[in-house]
Amino acid sequence: MFRPKLPTMPQPTGQVTPPAVVIEPTTITPGTPAPPSALAVPASAPVPSRPTVQLTPGTALALVGGGSAVVLVVGAVLVSMLLAVAVTAASVAVCAVVLRSLLASDAKRR
């Protein structure tokens, strides 16, 4: 029940080798140039550009609001983490002082 179950690797059935690549030499004979294809873009056609992003006052205000909300949320998370570390450190310090006091008083009694 508490033993880990390890996956078993299947054993290969035979030696696996990659297929051999056969390179056959070819000769290049000069000929007539091929006619241009119908799909080629003529040189005078304008190149389509990416759509431009236009910032209106409403979108700029939304971006500023969203950015400030993100900054506030991240700041609140970081401050709460810092507060948690500070509270933990203070409680550990109090425990250390109490333990030191208990050990010192126990040593005085003997």
PyMOL commands that set and color helices and strands:
alter all, ss='L'
color gray80, all
select helices_A, chain A and resi 57-109
alter helices_A, ss='H'
color red, helices_A
deselect
rebuild
show_as cartoon
